[in-house]
Amino acid sequence: MMQTTPKSREMRVQIPAGAQREQVLEAVQHATGDAGLFISHIGGYSRTKYPGAVHWHFKRDKKEKGVLDATYWADGPLFWLTLRNNEPQWVHDAAPRLQDAVAARIAKLS
């Protein structure tokens, strides 16, 4: 019998109750630099399941393959990184750094 493995995993950051949407967006922007990344795309995410969610693509280098995804949904409030198994190694290495950087910036909001 063939065993299947998930194609991705999520890494979450706890968002404190009462955190304002603009505060979280600013924290993510600053955390991006803290983690040595840049934002290559900002858009929406699953408008029916997570209306109003903000979705980012992070990269380390413009020419490098791979992207690290993150989503923030204020109504949750939820923030998560999506780490696809088929992404290059730099994405797997950068994900915990970005998670920690976002968590540190978010902790300063409380």
Backbone as CSV, one residue per row, in Angstrom:
resi,resn,N_x,N_y,N_z,CA_x,CA_y,CA_z,C_x,C_y,C_z
1,MET,0.838,-1.184,0.000,0.000,0.000,0.000,0.883,1.246,0.000
2,MET,0.580,2.167,-0.883,1.373,3.391,-1.002,0.932,4.411,0.050
3,GLN,1.902,4.980,0.730,1.609,5.972,1.749,1.799,7.361,1.141
4,THR,0.843,8.253,1.368,0.961,9.609,0.841,1.482,10.536,1.931
5,THR,2.194,11.529,1.506,2.698,12.534,2.435,2.116,13.883,2.018
6,PRO,1.944,14.771,2.963,1.408,16.087,2.611,2.368,16.826,1.676
7,LYS,1.811,17.645,0.794,2.629,18.405,-0.149,3.178,19.681,0.468
8,SER,2.613,20.067,1.610,3.076,21.280,2.280,2.749,21.193,3.761
9,ARG,3.302,22.140,4.491,2.959,22.249,5.903,2.836,23.723,6.251
10,GLU,2.114,23.988,7.317,1.925,25.361,7.764,2.745,25.612,9.018
11,MET,3.235,26.822,9.097,3.941,27.290,10.287,3.196,28.540,10.734
12,ARG,2.623,28.509,11.910,1.769,29.609,12.372,2.485,30.540,13.331
13,VAL,1.976,31.758,13.379,2.404,32.753,14.359,1.142,33.211,15.077
14,GLN,1.177,33.196,16.403,0.032,33.619,17.205,-0.144,35.133,17.093
15,ILE,-1.355,35.555,16.768,-1.687,36.972,16.690,-2.517,37.308,17.923
16,PRO,-2.086,38.282,18.720,-2.842,38.601,19.936,-4.202,39.221,19.608
17,ALA,-5.176,38.911,20.440,-6.498,39.527,20.282,-6.328,41.041,20.385
18,GLY,-7.031,41.734,19.552,-6.956,43.193,19.587,-5.878,43.790,18.708
19,ALA,-5.012,42.957,18.123,-3.990,43.492,17.210,-4.691,44.083,15.989
20,GLN,-4.308,45.275,15.630,-4.909,45.952,14.482,-4.268,45.466,13.186
21,ARG,-5.075,45.369,12.156,-4.622,44.872,10.851,-3.388,45.626,10.368
22,GLU,-3.417,46.940,10.414,-2.282,47.740,9.935,-1.023,47.486,10.759
23,GLN,-1.178,47.248,12.051,-0.024,46.932,12.903,0.618,45.618,12.467
24,VAL,-0.219,44.629,12.187,0.302,43.323,11.778,0.996,43.438,10.423
25,LEU,0.382,44.146,9.474,0.999,44.315,8.156,2.354,45.007,8.266
26,GLU,2.442,46.018,9.109,3.718,46.712,9.314,4.737,45.790,9.977
27,ALA,4.300,45.005,10.948,5.205,44.064,11.618,5.770,43.055,10.625
28,VAL,4.924,42.553,9.718,5.381,41.594,8.711,6.400,42.257,7.785
29,GLN,6.122,43.476,7.379,7.051,44.174,6.491,8.431,44.328,7.135
30,HIS,8.468,44.726,8.399,9.756,44.871,9.090,10.431,43.522,9.329
31,ALA,9.638,42.510,9.653,10.185,41.174,9.896,10.824,40.595,8.646
32,THR,10.298,40.975,7.489,10.851,40.499,6.222,12.333,40.852,6.125
33,GLY,12.665,42.100,6.400,14.067,42.529,6.388,14.875,41.850,7.481
34,ASP,14.270,41.686,8.656,14.956,41.007,9.767,15.381,39.596,9.369
35,ALA,14.574,38.951,8.514,14.843,37.569,8.096,15.704,37.497,6.839
36,GLY,16.131,38.661,6.305,16.988,38.669,5.120,16.244,38.376,3.829
37,LEU,14.959,38.724,3.794,14.134,38.466,2.616,13.568,39.781,2.081
38,PHE,12.882,39.689,0.947,12.119,40.833,0.453,10.777,40.327,-0.046
39,ILE,9.807,41.233,-0.115,8.466,40.894,-0.574,8.447,41.017,-2.085
40,SER,8.158,39.914,-2.775,8.107,39.958,-4.235,6.677,40.082,-4.754
41,HIS,5.692,39.841,-3.886,4.289,39.938,-4.305,3.407,40.091,-3.075
42,ILE,2.401,40.959,-3.182,1.358,41.067,-2.155,0.025,40.994,-2.881
43,GLY,-0.872,40.156,-2.376,-2.187,40.025,-2.995,-3.188,39.475,-2.010
44,GLY,-4.244,38.874,-2.530,-5.282,38.280,-1.709,-5.108,36.773,-1.644
45,TYR,-5.999,36.143,-0.876,-5.915,34.692,-0.719,-7.310,34.137,-0.500
46,SER,-7.733,33.205,-1.297,-9.004,32.493,-1.164,-10.124,33.405,-0.669
47,ARG,-10.597,34.237,-1.549,-11.583,35.256,-1.190,-12.864,34.680,-0.576
48,THR,-13.184,33.423,-0.853,-14.386,32.841,-0.263,-14.114,32.266,1.129
49,LYS,-12.986,31.614,1.299,-12.666,30.995,2.592,-12.082,32.004,3.583
50,TYR,-11.240,32.918,3.087,-10.578,33.918,3.939,-10.765,35.310,3.340
51,PRO,-11.994,35.844,3.351,-12.219,37.157,2.735,-11.384,38.245,3.413
52,GLY,-10.758,39.063,2.579,-9.941,40.155,3.088,-8.540,39.758,3.516
53,ALA,-8.165,38.490,3.322,-6.823,38.037,3.723,-5.757,38.678,2.838
54,VAL,-4.582,38.854,3.413,-3.423,39.372,2.690,-2.452,38.211,2.506
55,HIS,-1.924,38.086,1.297,-1.021,36.984,0.966,0.266,37.559,0.381
56,TRP,1.402,37.063,0.882,2.716,37.532,0.435,3.502,36.400,-0.208
57,HIS,4.387,36.777,-1.108,5.456,35.905,-1.587,6.757,36.570,-1.156
58,PHE,7.611,35.801,-0.513,8.912,36.288,-0.071,10.003,35.585,-0.852
59,LYS,11.036,36.327,-1.160,12.192,35.757,-1.858,13.463,36.246,-1.180
60,ARG,14.527,35.540,-1.477,15.849,35.923,-0.987,16.601,36.683,-2.058
61,ASP,16.387,36.290,-3.327,17.061,36.895,-4.471,16.090,36.869,-5.653
62,LYS,16.027,37.949,-6.412,15.066,38.039,-7.521,15.216,36.921,-8.542
63,LYS,16.432,36.493,-8.804,16.684,35.512,-9.854,16.623,34.072,-9.359
64,GLU,16.545,33.898,-8.079,16.556,32.564,-7.491,15.181,31.899,-7.592
65,LYS,15.176,30.603,-7.849,13.918,29.852,-7.898,13.369,29.673,-6.490
66,GLY,12.060,29.594,-6.431,11.396,29.331,-5.162,10.784,30.576,-4.557
67,VAL,9.803,30.328,-3.692,9.107,31.413,-3.008,8.563,30.886,-1.681
68,LEU,8.582,31.740,-0.693,8.000,31.423,0.604,6.685,32.195,0.697
69,ASP,5.598,31.492,0.963,4.265,32.092,1.039,3.876,32.363,2.480
70,ALA,3.136,33.460,2.692,2.550,33.736,4.000,1.191,34.379,3.793
71,THR,0.309,34.160,4.751,-1.037,34.718,4.689,-1.431,35.236,6.068
72,TYR,-2.103,36.398,6.055,-2.660,36.964,7.285,-4.142,37.197,7.063
73,TRP,-4.949,36.684,7.972,-6.390,36.875,7.934,-6.808,37.499,9.254
74,ALA,-7.164,38.781,9.211,-7.478,39.541,10.417,-8.686,38.992,11.163
75,ASP,-9.663,38.411,10.446,-10.868,37.911,11.102,-10.596,36.693,11.973
76,GLY,-9.474,36.024,11.764,-9.140,34.818,12.524,-8.844,35.074,13.992
77,PRO,-7.944,35.886,14.414,-6.866,36.351,13.546,-5.842,35.235,13.341
78,LEU,-5.420,35.063,12.110,-4.476,33.998,11.762,-3.340,34.547,10.907
79,PHE,-2.132,34.040,11.154,-0.984,34.295,10.294,-0.265,32.970,10.126
80,TRP,-0.015,32.598,8.872,0.690,31.343,8.647,1.598,31.427,7.429
81,LEU,2.686,30.680,7.510,3.583,30.467,6.381,3.216,29.119,5.779
82,THR,3.222,29.035,4.473,2.997,27.758,3.801,4.321,27.309,3.214
83,LEU,4.781,26.176,3.645,6.067,25.641,3.221,5.819,24.400,2.375
84,ARG,5.930,24.571,1.049,5.729,23.442,0.136,6.993,22.579,0.110
85,ASN,6.795,21.278,0.139,7.919,20.338,0.192,8.835,20.419,-1.022
86,ASN,8.293,20.827,-2.182,9.112,20.846,-3.397,9.873,22.158,-3.608
87,GLU,9.814,23.060,-2.644,10.561,24.316,-2.761,12.056,24.072,-2.540
88,PRO,12.905,24.949,-3.089,14.351,24.809,-2.887,14.731,24.902,-1.404
89,GLN,15.911,24.432,-1.094,16.371,24.378,0.301,16.377,25.743,0.976
90,TRP,16.689,26.801,0.231,16.730,28.126,0.869,15.384,28.480,1.482
91,VAL,14.270,28.046,0.862,12.932,28.336,1.383,12.747,27.626,2.722
92,HIS,13.164,26.370,2.800,13.045,25.598,4.043,13.921,26.199,5.147
93,ASP,15.066,26.738,4.756,15.953,27.373,5.736,15.409,28.726,6.192
94,ALA,14.786,29.465,5.283,14.299,30.817,5.583,12.994,30.807,6.377
95,ALA,12.183,29.780,6.229,10.863,29.753,6.867,10.922,29.927,8.389
96,PRO,11.752,29.181,9.115,11.787,29.389,10.563,12.331,30.766,10.943
97,ARG,13.252,31.293,10.133,13.766,32.648,10.415,12.657,33.684,10.277
98,LEU,11.860,33.560,9.214,10.764,34.507,9.024,9.700,34.315,10.102
99,GLN,9.395,33.078,10.427,8.419,32.808,11.489,8.864,33.470,12.803
100,ASP,10.131,33.296,13.159,10.650,33.889,14.392,10.646,35.416,14.334
101,ALA,11.015,35.970,13.181,11.055,37.424,13.028,9.652,38.024,13.121
102,VAL,8.670,37.382,12.495,7.283,37.875,12.579,6.793,37.758,14.017
103,ALA,7.057,36.624,14.657,6.615,36.420,16.042,7.215,37.487,16.971
104,ALA,8.492,37.809,16.768,9.144,38.826,17.602,8.516,40.200,17.385
105,ARG,8.236,40.546,16.141,7.600,41.830,15.842,6.173,41.882,16.370
106,ILE,5.441,40.782,16.248,4.059,40.728,16.736,4.028,40.817,18.266
107,ALA,5.000,40.197,18.931,5.056,40.230,20.401,5.177,41.661,20.915
108,LYS,5.793,42.526,20.139,5.948,43.927,20.551,4.638,44.706,20.471
109,LEU,3.601,44.129,19.846,2.310,44.809,19.733,1.505,44.722,21.021
110,SER,1.776,43.681,21.845,0.956,43.516,23.048,1.365,44.438,24.162
